């Protein structure tokens, strides 16, 4: 009997920073336990600061590509995580999802100031996403364990 990996969609505004960071963390922290993808209301190139702060954390996301939300409409996801308010507001309905989880994470691209100050904002967002991804994994693991004990 083959079990299908849970599919996770990280949904953000532009899928150039937060979604790609979350996707990178989930892949790195769980290996191949999840089928993970990120998408955005609009698309954009990977923000260089996002790539830089993830490299500082030992994760290379340079190969990840920004995808449009229209890409995600062709798939079924067990978990949809809207990373910001705009993504939640503009999120389409995913009828086969366990529900849309909402994380309101600030867009680091809106940071102002000197380059060092902007980098610190990106690091803060990176760390916040890492904590939320870890919590998601812990919660998902508990849910699967309790479902197995009931069966």
CORWO-V169774 format. One line per field, one symbol per residue. ss: DSSP state (H for helix, E for strand, L for the rest). phi: phi as a letter, one per 20 degrees, with the letter a starting at -180 (. if undefined). burial: # if it has 16 or more other C-alpha atoms within 10 Angstrom, else .. A space follows every 10 residues. Layout:
ss=???
phi=???
burial=???
//
This chain:
ss=LLLLLEEEEE EELLLLLHHH HHHHHHHHHH LLLEEEEEEE LLLLLLLHHH HHHHHHLLLL LLLLLLLEHH HHLLLLLLEE EELLHHHHHL LLLLLLLLLE EELLLLLHHH LLLLHHHHHH HHHHHHHHHH HHHHHHHHHH HHHHHHHHHH L
phi=.edeffecde dcfdldcfff ffgffffffc mdfcecbcbc gcdafgfgff fffffgencd dfefdfcfgf fffecdcfcc deebgffffe ffedfdefpe eddedgfffe fcofgfffff fffffgfffg fffgfgffff ffffffffff f
burial=......#### ########## #######... ....###### ###..##.## ####....## ##.######. .#...##### #####.##.. #..#.....# .##.####.. .......##. ###.###### ..##.##... .......... .
//
